[in-house]
């Protein structure tokens, strides 16, 4: 790793250095210190200890000794000897005359701290370095010393100035504030630390500062995924600067946080394994225990064959052996993580008593997780476990449980207020469970939906799966089996996406009546190519989600550009078939080539690379040709050079190419016919599906899909989905290929140009019509889904009201109704009625908004009006809402008279204003407010004495999304070419990753606050269909958003009026 140790060893062994301590003290001291550092960096700990003892014996001053004490503290920490590291550090501080402060300095102003002069006193600089090196041992072993340690560093900075280590003082204080009562202040101190680090350009401590900021502070205010990406960079930074201790810590935080974020467990394991190799190499014992513990947690969840997933016993960790060791070391950080991991596993696999016991133990050690992302999950799972056992608890226990849940939720709510993207869905899920056990069923149903939506929108797939599971069990308890079935099916699918196959198996065993059945029931035994039985499958009628099929078919049929079609096709097939990766193999000029390649972990799909597969060269192993290759058309094999190292099971591809039949291997390694294939022997895949794409009996291509997570991945329902799509796939590929080659064919055969163009237009017209029908079906499915939630909640509430009414009747008939009973029943009835009314109104509003989407149904006649006056009337109508939201509206409009639809303009402007209020100017905790401004500007482009025909010829170019519109004039009668209507706000803007979706029906980022996602879709339809214009959106996050609507102009019958929109 480093090349210096041998040189230092030879130099220090030189006989001439025996008297150097007396004659060349400074030179010898520096030589020994550098040698000590080199030995430490190369993990030669025994040699480093020898040098350490020599320096301590020979050093003349305390400051000279401090240089080696620093290495000693770090050495103890990496060897998991935290108490020894703390004792050494406190001893050195005493030697330097530094005592720990018990209270923070007063009036800490961030700008004043940043502008402090530079620290120059050598003893104070040395003390700061010792305090920095103490942070990890204190955090892990004796967290009660964290505040005094931090306060002492702040005091030294204020009294003696800033040094590079001041950045760590400020980030330590930020950690304390984030885990205390002032997250915003803690976040600002974290930012201050980064500024100080940049000011001093202190690369030697950069890894430490970034590790603490990204691992302990950032996620309290930003999405946790942002800090995870930065932690990966921090690991490399530590290795480059020689800070191997904190490179290991950053690797640990990265490996555990990607798990907590819900990243696919297979990729989590791969990342953790790569860092484990690094930690082994660096001989960091503390990090090693930490890493192996969480690797075993991932294995327990991702491997369905683990005997008892609740026990952390396996390849990487054995809790029976390690728990006594951790307790003996008194390592509170590792003990917290151990009991948290146990609590999570026990809860997920329904051992609620053990989940509570472990969460309680973890709480005793939570000081060892101060600031870390893990600390949030213990109260989350603790509360869920308590509520799971609540129905069977005694009265005293129920009271205790609810008190503990309330305390946990108080913390979770404070965290959610600062970073709702990370914590709000967790809070909502616990509240849903609490409402369930208290019998508040209608509230529970609403909160489950909020939790599911929040987890999905923020990409916490494991918590989305858990929310679906708990909602399903809630509806099952209410006797609503159809609802329960749907939610449990969604949970099953989300756990599969996460890669938690042990949890998938657990769900299948608990709810086998809905989630699994033997493959024989679907008749798969009649398929000669399937030698082994599929283990289990989701019921076909339940698994084939109609909306999924419609969307997939629409996406495929609506694309005629070949490369885009292939990219969409591979994504759809891989996601819906349950594959990890897939290839499309096609015939090109008589040769088989790979034209598309994709994987579930990659967003990109490689297309049209034409990676060759040579014909008539069947793969053989040991000179033996598989029996099905001895006759027929021959085989195909993959050229390793052409694939750049990628290989495929050629015997399987040969079989499908020859027989035109599906081939499904549920356990490829155990298959009696194909187990000898070189690819299967080498790569050891688990599940394989090869599917021919046929059009009128012609083989268009072969889909090869693979899943290495589990056997039996390609269940009968998934195969049926591929069967349903395969005909469309083959046709679309054929059409797209034809379209792709059309220009060359036209050039080669000019005499057929007219016929070819007519055929293409006819094909396009059919595709457009098919797309319209598919879009309509998709829209109806989305409306049904949206209405389902309020209706479902309403049904739940109504059923509770029915039960309440029956109870009141019984009490009345018995003559034992009390005044208190009547009041309680009235209160409950009022709540139920309010919830029914609220959700029925929401359903009615959804239907009303849905009707508004069909703008062509409006019967409003066109009439003459002044655009400027009309815009001012709209502003006056909206003034109460604008005043309430403290928004200023400025209108700039030319003198334009229109003959058009004024109500349509009112709907457009009103929807845009409401969008700004609900989204652009929505307040977030800690956000700095600014004056809210909306600007509406209407102008025309002008060409004097010009006239534009209302009906341009068919071959004239028309911009996509725009048709021909009626004329529009200025007040003086001069005609322009276009009306441009610009609507702008200075709100928070729209992120780049969603701006392309804003006009889609039902797309919203604020569903839990009541938004339907139809407002901008209605605007789009009004502009493009009713007024025959175009609309585009430009936005800069933090600056604002602009919508630009453009309408073409023309002049009719020399009229001085301006008109927009067809009759």
DOKETOR-749340 format. One record per residue (C-alpha): x, y, z. Coordinates in steps of 0.05 Angstrom, whole numbers, padded with zeros to 5 digits, always signed. Layout:
<sites>
XYZ
...
</sites>
This chain:
<sites>
+00000+00000+00000
+00054+00050+00020
+00127+00043+00002
+00161+00079+00059
+00163+00029+00118
+00221-00013+00093
+00263+00050+00080
+00248+00076+00150
+00263+00008+00181
+00330+00005+00147
+00346+00076+00166
+00326+00069+00239
+00366+00004+00243
+00430+00039+00221
+00484+00035+00275
+00500+00108+00263
+00433+00129+00293
+00449+00101+00362
+00471+00169+00389
+00427+00212+00344
+00377+00228+00399
+00432+00268+00435
+00465+00299+00373
+00408+00308+00323
+00346+00309+00367
+00297+00345+00321
+00317+00306+00259
+00313+00240+00296
+00246+00257+00328
+00215+00274+00260
+00245+00212+00229
+00214+00167+00283
+00146+00202+00279
+00144+00194+00203
+00165+00122+00209
+00111+00110+00261
+00059+00141+00215
+00082+00098+00156
+00079+00034+00197
+00009+00052+00221
-00016+00067+00150
+00011-00001+00128
-00023-00035+00188
+00045-00058+00216
+00019-00049+00286
+00072-00088+00323
+00128-00048+00291
+00089+00017+00305
+00084-00001+00379
+00160-00010+00383
+00172+00059+00352
+00119+00089+00398
+00155+00066+00461
+00222+00092+00436
+00195+00162+00423
+00161+00165+00491
+00227+00147+00525
+00268+00197+00485
+00221+00256+00476
+00241+00318+00516
+00176+00358+00517
+00102+00344+00525
+00088+00371+00454
+00139+00322+00425
+00104+00265+00461
+00035+00288+00437
+00055+00273+00366
+00059+00198+00381
+00002+00198+00430
-00044+00217+00372
-00024+00154+00335
-00034+00113+00398
-00106+00137+00407
-00122+00121+00334
-00089+00053+00341
-00130+00036+00403
-00194+00058+00366
-00182+00015+00305
-00167-00045+00349
-00234-00034+00385
-00199-00016+00450
-00241+00046+00462
-00232+00053+00537
-00157+00052+00528
-00162+00105+00474
-00203+00149+00520
-00156+00141+00579
-00096+00158+00536
-00130+00220+00508
-00152+00246+00576
-00081+00235+00603
-00052+00276+00546
-00102+00332+00557
-00083+00335+00630
-00009+00340+00609
-00029+00399+00565
-00067+00433+00621
-00135+00424+00589
-00197+00405+00630
-00264+00387+00599
-00319+00440+00601
-00388+00419+00626
-00427+00474+00591
-00425+00507+00522
-00400+00578+00512
-00456+00629+00510
-00481+00669+00450
-00453+00626+00394
-00461+00666+00330
-00443+00628+00267
-00414+00686+00228
-00373+00708+00288
-00345+00639+00295
-00326+00636+00221
-00289+00702+00226
-00247+00684+00287
-00172+00694+00278
-00126+00636+00265
-00103+00594+00325
-00027+00595+00331
-00010+00569+00402
+00024+00500+00392
-00003+00471+00457
-00075+00491+00439
-00067+00463+00369
-00042+00398+00399
-00102+00396+00447
-00150+00406+00389
-00120+00347+00352
-00125+00302+00414
-00198+00322+00425
-00214+00306+00352
-00183+00237+00358
-00224+00224+00421
-00292+00233+00386
-00300+00163+00359
-00277+00126+00422
-00322+00170+00464
-00381+00162+00417
-00374+00086+00416
-00356+00073+00489
-00373+00132+00534
-00423+00178+00499
-00434+00219+00562
-00367+00252+00548
-00389+00278+00480
-00418+00344+00504
-00358+00363+00549
-00310+00344+00493
-00348+00388+00443
-00356+00446+00492
-00281+00445+00506
-00264+00450+00432
-00312+00508+00423
-00282+00543+00483
-00211+00535+00455
-00234+00563+00387
-00268+00624+00418
-00208+00639+00464
-00150+00623+00417
-00179+00625+00346
-00196+00577+00290
-00152+00521+00264
-00168+00465+00215
-00194+00425+00274
-00245+00479+00287
-00285+00449+00230
-00292+00386+00272
-00311+00426+00334
-00368+00458+00296
-00392+00393+00264
-00390+00359+00333
-00434+00415+00360
-00480+00407+00300
-00489+00333+00316
-00508+00349+00388
-00559+00400+00365
-00590+00354+00313
-00601+00300+00365
-00624+00352+00416
-00678+00403+00405
-00652+00448+00349
-00642+00410+00284
-00639+00473+00242
-00583+00502+00285
-00546+00436+00281
-00552+00435+00205
-00524+00507+00202
-00465+00487+00246
-00452+00429+00198
-00451+00479+00141
-00404+00523+00181
-00356+00464+00189
-00353+00455+00113
-00338+00529+00104
-00282+00527+00155
-00254+00465+00123
-00253+00499+00055
-00222+00562+00085
-00162+00523+00112
-00159+00475+00053
-00145+00421+00106
-00144+00358+00064
-00116+00317+00122
-00182+00323+00160
-00230+00329+00101
-00251+00256+00107
-00269+00265+00180
-00310+00328+00169
-00348+00300+00109
-00360+00234+00146
-00391+00270+00206
-00432+00318+00164
-00459+00266+00116
-00465+00209+00166
-00492+00248+00226
-00525+00314+00203
-00545+00320+00131
-00604+00271+00130
-00639+00310+00185
-00654+00364+00133
-00644+00332+00064
-00664+00267+00032
-00619+00212+00060
-00599+00190-00010
-00560+00254-00019
-00516+00239+00042
-00506+00167+00019
-00476+00189-00047
-00430+00236-00011
-00408+00181+00037
-00384+00138-00021
-00340+00196-00043
-00316+00206+00029
-00288+00134+00030
-00244+00149-00030
-00223+00215+00000
-00199+00181+00064
-00159+00130+00025
-00127+00184-00017
-00106+00226+00044
-00084+00168+00087
-00141+00174+00137
-00155+00100+00138
-00193+00102+00204
-00247+00148+00178
-00246+00116+00109
-00270+00054+00146
-00323+00092+00185
-00350+00125+00122
-00353+00057+00089
-00393+00030+00148
-00442+00087+00147
-00450+00080+00072
-00462+00005+00076
-00514+00009+00131
-00549+00072+00104
-00562+00043+00035
-00597-00015+00071
-00639+00034+00112
-00656+00072+00048
-00686+00009+00018
-00637-00002-00038
-00641-00071-00071
-00612-00121-00022
-00570-00155-00074
-00533-00091-00091
-00529-00073-00017
-00494-00140-00004
-00446-00129-00061
-00428-00059-00036
-00419-00084+00035
-00376-00142+00013
-00329-00096-00026
-00320-00052+00035
-00310-00113+00080
-00250-00131+00038
-00222-00061+00050
-00234-00065+00125
-00200-00133+00129
-00140-00105+00093
-00136-00045+00139
-00143-00089+00202
-00197-00045+00234
-00228-00092+00285
-00285-00045+00307
-00306-00034+00235
-00302-00108+00221
-00352-00126+00276
-00398-00070+00252
-00395-00091+00179
-00405-00166+00189
-00464-00156+00234
-00503-00117+00182
-00480-00162+00126
-00513-00219+00163
-00576-00177+00171
-00579-00169+00095
-00567-00243+00084
-00623-00262+00133
-00672-00219+00093
-00650-00235+00023
-00641-00311+00027
-00705-00351+00033
-00666-00414+00054
-00642-00383+00120
-00668-00431+00174
-00688-00377+00224
-00682-00306+00197
-00694-00277+00267
-00625-00302+00290
-00562-00267+00266
-00525-00332+00255
-00492-00348+00189
-00432-00338+00144
-00412-00269+00170
-00437-00264+00242
-00457-00309+00300
-00496-00274+00354
-00485-00330+00404
-00410-00320+00400
-00407-00245+00389
-00458-00218+00438
-00417-00236+00501
-00355-00206+00468
-00392-00141+00453
-00419-00137+00524
-00350-00150+00553
-00321-00094+00511
-00378-00047+00533
-00382-00022+00461
-00449+00014+00464
-00448+00031+00390
-00442-00042+00368
-00492-00064+00422
-00542-00013+00397
-00535-00037+00325
-00539-00109+00346
-00604-00101+00384
-00634-00056+00331
-00620-00108+00277
-00652-00161+00321
-00713-00117+00335
-00723-00106+00260
-00718-00180+00243
-00763-00202+00300
-00816-00151+00281
-00814-00167+00207
-00821-00241+00222
-00877-00230+00273
-00840-00246+00338
-00866-00182+00371
-00846-00199+00443
-00773-00208+00422
-00777-00146+00379
-00799-00106+00440
-00745-00137+00484
-00690-00120+00434
-00716-00050+00420
-00717-00037+00495
-00645-00061+00501
-00625-00019+00441
-00655+00042+00474
-00608+00031+00533
-00549+00038+00485
-00576+00092+00438
-00525+00142+00462
-00476+00102+00421
-00516+00119+00358
-00523+00194+00371
-00534+00229+00304
-00533+00165+00262
-00590+00147+00216
-00600+00082+00255
-00626+00120+00315
-00692+00136+00279
-00709+00064+00266
-00709+00039+00337
-00769+00080+00361
-00803+00064+00294
-00799-00011+00302
-00808-00006+00378
-00875+00030+00370
-00899-00019+00316
-00882-00079+00359
-00917-00050+00420
-00980-00036+00379
-00978-00106+00349
-00982-00136+00419
-01031-00084+00445
-01095-00124+00432
-01072-00182+00476
-01040-00139+00531
-01068-00127+00601
-01099-00060+00619
-01036-00037+00654
-00993-00059+00596
-01038-00023+00547
-01029+00042+00584
-00954+00033+00586
-00952+00015+00512
-00991+00076+00491
-00947+00122+00535
-00884+00093+00503
-00913+00100+00433
-00932+00172+00448
-00861+00188+00471
-00831+00155+00409
-00880+00191+00363
-00863+00258+00395
-00791+00248+00372
-00812+00222+00304
-00858+00282+00293
-00802+00331+00309
-00757+00295+00259
-00813+00293+00206
-00824+00368+00213
-00752+00379+00191
-00745+00325+00139
-00814+00298+00119
-00783+00262+00059
-00746+00215+00108
-00793+00209+00167
-00865+00230+00154
-00886+00163+00125
-00857+00128+00186
-00897+00173+00232
-00960+00161+00192
-00952+00086+00193
-00946+00083+00269
-01006+00130+00275
-01045+00083+00229
-01029+00024+00274
-01048+00063+00335
-01115+00083+00305
-01126+00009+00287
-01117-00016+00358
-01160+00040+00386
-01217+00022+00339
-01211+00086+00298
-01217+00048+00233
-01233+00104+00185
-01174+00144+00210
-01129+00082+00205
-01149+00071+00132
-01131+00142+00114
-01065+00140+00150
-01044+00074+00117
-01055+00108+00049
-01012+00167+00071
-00957+00121+00095
-00957+00081+00030
-00957+00143-00014
-00902+00177+00027
-00857+00116+00026
-00867+00106-00049
-00856+00179-00067
-00791+00181-00028
-00767+00113-00052
-00766+00075+00015
-00790+00011-00017
-00781-00033+00045
-00826+00013+00085
-00876+00018+00028
-00879-00058+00029
-00888-00058+00105
-00944-00007+00100
-00980-00049+00048
-00972-00110+00092
-01000-00076+00154
-01057-00045+00114
-01075-00113+00086
-01076-00144+00155
-01119-00086+00179
-01171-00097+00125
-01168-00172+00138
-01186-00158+00210
-01246-00118+00186
-01271-00176+00145
-01257-00138+00080
-01220-00195+00045
-01218-00165-00024
-01184-00103+00002
-01137-00145+00044
-01120-00189-00016
-01100-00128-00058
-01056-00097-00005
-01021-00162+00013
-01008-00175-00060
-00976-00106-00066
-00934-00120-00004
-00911-00186-00034
-00889-00151-00098
-00853-00094-00063
-00814-00143-00019
-00794-00180-00082
-00770-00114-00113
-00730-00100-00050
-00700-00170-00055
-00724-00193+00014
-00739-00264-00008
-00742-00290+00064
-00799-00241+00076
-00832-00260+00010
-00830-00333+00033
-00859-00312+00101
-00918-00276+00068
-00931-00335+00022
-00934-00383+00081
-00981-00337+00121
-01028-00321+00063
-01020-00380+00017
-01094-00376-00002
-01081-00312-00040
-01007-00309-00057
-00986-00379-00078
-01011-00443-00111
-00977-00503-00141
-00959-00494-00215
-00996-00558-00233
-01062-00521-00223
-01046-00479-00285
-01027-00539-00326
-00954-00522-00334
-00938-00597-00333
-00964-00599-00405
-00905-00556-00429
-00850-00604-00451
-00797-00551-00445
-00808-00542-00370
-00774-00602-00339
-00782-00580-00267
-00844-00554-00233
-00851-00481-00214
-00851-00478-00138
-00904-00426-00127
-00940-00371-00164
-00988-00314-00153
-01058-00329-00177
-01064-00310-00250
-01127-00270-00242
-01096-00230-00186
-01026-00222-00214
-01044-00195-00282
-01060-00125-00262
-01102-00097-00319
-01073-00027-00312
-01002-00056-00319
-01020-00093-00383
-01054-00032-00412
-00996+00014-00396
-00945-00035-00423
-00985-00046-00487
-00995+00029-00496
-00921+00043-00486
-00901-00011-00536
-00953+00004-00589
-00944+00079-00584
-00870+00077-00603
-00847+00069-00674
-00774+00092-00668
-00735+00027-00663
-00683+00045-00611
-00735+00077-00565
-00782+00018-00575
-00728-00032-00556
-00708+00009-00494
-00781+00013-00471
-00794-00060-00487
-00734-00085-00446
-00752-00043-00386
-00825-00066-00388
-00807-00139-00397
-00752-00141-00343
-00795-00105-00292
-00859-00144-00303
-00828-00213-00314
-00788-00211-00249
-00721-00214-00285
-00654-00186-00263
-00627-00178-00333
-00649-00191-00404
-00627-00194-00477
-00664-00187-00543
-00632-00230-00597
-00653-00214-00669
-00636-00236-00740
-00597-00185-00781
-00577-00201-00852
-00579-00276-00837
-00539-00270-00773
-00562-00272-00701
-00543-00209-00661
-00559-00179-00593
-00599-00115-00606
-00619-00097-00534
-00590-00110-00465
-00618-00086-00398
-00616-00100-00324
-00662-00084-00265
-00606-00046-00229
-00591-00001-00289
-00635+00054-00317
-00601+00052-00385
-00616-00001-00438
-00562-00014-00491
-00595-00019-00559
-00577-00029-00632
-00505-00050-00619
-00513-00111-00663
-00467-00155-00621
-00458-00216-00665
-00479-00288-00651
-00451-00336-00703
-00498-00387-00734
-00487-00462-00742
-00436-00467-00685
-00471-00503-00628
-00435-00503-00562
-00404-00569-00541
-00375-00591-00475
-00323-00646-00474
-00338-00661-00547
-00411-00679-00532
-00468-00645-00568
-00533-00641-00529
-00585-00689-00558
-00632-00635-00582
-00576-00603-00624
-00559-00665-00665
-00615-00654-00715
-00655-00595-00742
-00632-00526-00761
-00568-00527-00721
-00548-00481-00665
-00522-00411-00651
-00465-00391-00605
-00440-00327-00575
-00373-00298-00596
-00337-00278-00533
-00298-00225-00569
-00361-00194-00599
-00396-00192-00532
-00338-00160-00495
-00336-00215-00442
-00412-00226-00437
-00434-00298-00447
-00502-00332-00456
-00526-00404-00449
-00522-00421-00523
-00556-00489-00517
-00618-00455-00490
-00619-00403-00545
-00607-00457-00597
-00667-00496-00571
-00715-00438-00574
-00689-00416-00643
-00701-00487-00670
-00767-00504-00636
-00801-00435-00631
-00824-00456-00561
-00818-00424-00492
-00765-00451-00447
-00769-00440-00371
-00717-00467-00323
-00738-00459-00251
-00672-00486-00226
-00621-00481-00282
-00565-00517-00245
-00610-00576-00230
-00640-00583-00299
-00629-00652-00329
-00619-00628-00401
-00582-00562-00396
-00539-00568-00334
-00477-00582-00376
-00481-00516-00413
-00416-00479-00401
-00452-00415-00381
-00495-00451-00329
-00435-00488-00301
-00394-00424-00296
-00446-00370-00278
-00494-00415-00239
-00558-00377-00254
-00621-00396-00216
-00680-00380-00261
-00680-00373-00337
-00736-00356-00387
-00725-00357-00463
-00784-00335-00504
-00792-00333-00580
-00824-00270-00612
-00866-00294-00670
-00905-00255-00722
-00947-00297-00770
-00903-00357-00754
-00838-00319-00769
-00786-00316-00714
-00773-00242-00703
-00728-00250-00643
-00715-00285-00577
-00724-00255-00507
-00673-00284-00458
-00688-00267-00385
-00650-00287-00322
-00660-00282-00246
-00602-00300-00200
-00638-00283-00135
-00685-00342-00131
-00707-00406-00164
-00776-00408-00194
-00776-00333-00208
-00813-00339-00274
-00880-00361-00247
-00938-00381-00292
-00972-00314-00285
-00909-00278-00306
-00902-00324-00365
-00974-00310-00383
-00959-00236-00382
-00901-00245-00430
-00947-00288-00474
-00998-00232-00475
-00947-00180-00495
-00905-00222-00542
-00950-00215-00603
-00952-00140-00593
-00877-00140-00583
-00865-00178-00648
-00912-00133-00688
-00883-00069-00658
-00812-00092-00672
-00830-00109-00743
-00865-00042-00753
-00809-00003-00720
-00756-00040-00761
-00795-00023-00824
-00800+00050-00802
-00726+00050-00785
-00706+00027-00854
-00759+00066-00892
-00714+00123-00915
-00663+00076-00945
-00717+00036-00980
-00748+00098-01008
-00680+00121-01036
-00669+00053-01067
-00739+00045-01096
-00763+00115-01115
-00819+00086-01159
-00852+00059-01095
-00848+00124-01056
-00921+00143-01060
-00947+00075-01040
-00897+00070-00983
-00916+00138-00955
-00991+00123-00958
-00978+00058-00922
-00936+00093-00869
-00990+00145-00857
-01043+00091-00851
-00999+00054-00801
-00988+00118-00762
-01062+00134-00761
-01076+00064-00734
-01022+00071-00681
-01049+00139-00660
-01119+00112-00655
-01095+00051-00615
-01056+00097-00570
-01118+00140-00558
-01158+00080-00538
-01103+00054-00493
-01095+00123-00461
-01169+00126-00448
-01168+00058-00415
-01107+00078-00374
-01142+00142-00352
-01204+00105-00330
-01161+00056-00291
-01125+00114-00257
-01192+00148-00240
-01218+00082-00211
-01155+00077-00169
-01161+00148-00144
-01235+00141-00127
-01222+00073-00093
-01186+00105-00034
-01240+00154-00010
-01295+00103-00025
-01258+00050+00013
-01249+00096+00073
-01322+00116+00067
-01344+00043+00067
-01302+00030+00129
-01331+00090+00165
-01402+00073+00144
-01394+00002+00169
-01371+00028+00237
-01431+00076+00239
-01476+00017+00224
-01447-00022+00283
-01452+00041+00327
-01526+00050+00309
-01541-00023+00325
-01507-00016+00393
-01548+00047+00408
-01612+00011+00389
-01596-00047+00435
-01580-00001+00493
-01645+00038+00480
-01687-00025+00477
-01656-00051+00542
-01670+00017+00575
-01599+00021+00601
-01573+00079+00559
-01536+00131+00600
-01527+00204+00583
-01451+00192+00578
-01464+00134+00530
-01507+00178+00486
-01456+00234+00486
-01399+00186+00468
-01441+00154+00413
-01459+00223+00385
-01385+00242+00385
-01366+00178+00349
-01423+00186+00300
-01402+00258+00286
-01332+00235+00271
-01357+00179+00226
-01406+00224+00189
-01351+00276+00179
-01304+00224+00150
-01358+00195+00105
-01377+00265+00081
-01304+00285+00072
-01288+00225+00029
-01353+00227-00011
-01339+00301-00026
-01268+00281-00047
-01296+00226-00092
-01346+00275-00122
-01291+00326-00132
-01249+00273-00168
-01307+00257-00214
-01319+00331-00226
-01245+00341-00242
-01247+00280-00287
-01304+00312-00326
-01263+00375-00333
-01209+00335-00368
-01258+00323-00425
-01255+00396-00446
-01286+00383-00513
-01353+00374-00478
-01359+00447-00458
-01417+00482-00493
-01394+00553-00479
-01404+00596-00541
-01350+00642-00566
-01359+00716-00553
-01322+00782-00558
-01282+00806-00498
-01222+00848-00479
-01166+00802-00456
-01136+00855-00411
-01202+00869-00376
-01217+00795-00370
-01149+00780-00338
-01163+00835-00286
-01232+00805-00272
-01199+00737-00260
-01150+00770-00212
-01207+00804-00174
-01243+00737-00168
-01181+00704-00139
-01163+00763-00094
-01187+00732-00028
-01144+00670-00040
-01085+00713-00063
-01092+00758-00001
-01095+00698+00045
-01031+00671+00013
-00998+00740+00012
-00985+00737-00063
-00977+00798-00108
-01002+00791-00180
-00978+00836-00236
-01013+00837-00304
-00982+00865-00367
-01026+00860-00428
-01031+00894-00495
-01097+00923-00520
-01123+00857-00548
-01196+00843-00566
-01213+00769-00574
-01271+00730-00602
-01261+00665-00564
-01279+00628-00499
-01269+00673-00438
-01288+00618-00389
-01233+00574-00417
-01182+00629-00403
-01211+00635-00333
-01201+00560-00321
-01130+00563-00347
-01108+00622-00304
-01145+00597-00242
-01113+00528-00246
-01044+00559-00255
-01054+00605-00195
-01078+00547-00152
-01018+00507-00174
-00972+00563-00152
-01007+00568-00084
-01008+00494-00070
-00939+00476-00097
-00897+00535-00117
-00908+00574-00052
-00919+00516-00004
-00881+00530+00060
-00830+00482+00087
-00800+00480+00157
-00739+00525+00163
-00749+00555+00093
-00730+00628+00086
-00792+00666+00061
-00790+00717+00006
-00842+00764-00026
-00888+00721-00068
-00898+00746-00139
-00941+00722-00198
-00933+00756-00266
-00982+00748-00324
-00960+00777-00391
-00998+00776-00457
-00965+00799-00522
-00972+00787-00596
-00919+00779-00650
-00935+00826-00707
-00928+00822-00783
-00963+00883-00816
-01014+00870-00871
-01008+00795-00864
-01061+00742-00864
-01057+00669-00843
-01104+00618-00872
-01146+00580-00821
-01137+00515-00859
-01065+00504-00882
-01054+00450-00935
-01040+00379-00910
-00967+00382-00928
-00953+00447-00891
-00912+00438-00827
-00952+00442-00763
-00917+00442-00695
-00933+00381-00653
-00988+00395-00603
-01014+00454-00643
-01068+00459-00694
-01093+00518-00735
-01132+00571-00695
-01175+00630-00711
-01146+00700-00720
-01125+00747-00665
-01115+00822-00674
-01091+00882-00635
-01140+00936-00617
-01121+00979-00677
-01135+00924-00726
-01064+00902-00743
-01057+00827-00744
-01002+00788-00708
-00978+00718-00721
-00983+00692-00650
-01012+00708-00582
-00961+00692-00527
-00988+00686-00456
-00935+00679-00403
-00951+00660-00331
-00893+00663-00281
-00884+00655-00205
-00822+00663-00162
-00837+00601-00121
-00791+00543-00105
-00792+00515-00176
-00800+00445-00204
-00743+00393-00199
-00714+00371-00266
-00731+00298-00253
-00807+00310-00252
-00818+00370-00298
-00833+00324-00357
-00889+00291-00317
-00928+00353-00294
-00980+00351-00349
-00995+00276-00339
-01063+00261-00308
-01060+00246-00233
-00987+00263-00226
-00976+00303-00161
-00924+00311-00107
-00976+00331-00055
-01027+00275-00055
-01027+00271+00021
-01049+00344+00025
-01108+00330-00021
-01081+00346-00090
-01111+00304-00146
-01058+00317-00199
-01110+00339-00251
-01100+00415-00250
-01043+00421-00299
-01071+00365-00341
-01136+00405-00349
-01094+00466-00367
-01058+00425-00420
-01123+00399-00450
-01155+00468-00451
-01094+00500-00485
-01080+00445-00536
-01150+00419-00552
-01200+00475-00539
-01156+00533-00559
-01111+00493-00607
-01047+00522-00577
-00984+00498-00545
-00958+00502-00474
-00888+00492-00446
-00859+00498-00376
-00791+00524-00355
-00768+00522-00283
-00707+00534-00240
-00708+00505-00170
-00706+00561-00119
-00721+00615-00171
-00789+00601-00200
-00831+00572-00257
-00857+00600-00323
-00913+00571-00366
-00914+00598-00438
-00977+00587-00479
-00974+00603-00553
-01034+00610-00601
-01028+00617-00677
-01064+00678-00707
-01099+00690-00773
-01147+00741-00802
-01216+00723-00827
-01262+00765-00871
-01220+00828-00857
-01251+00830-00787
-01220+00875-00734
-01237+00824-00681
-01186+00773-00655
-01208+00701-00649
-01179+00639-00616
-01205+00567-00618
-01247+00530-00668
-01322+00532-00670
</sites>
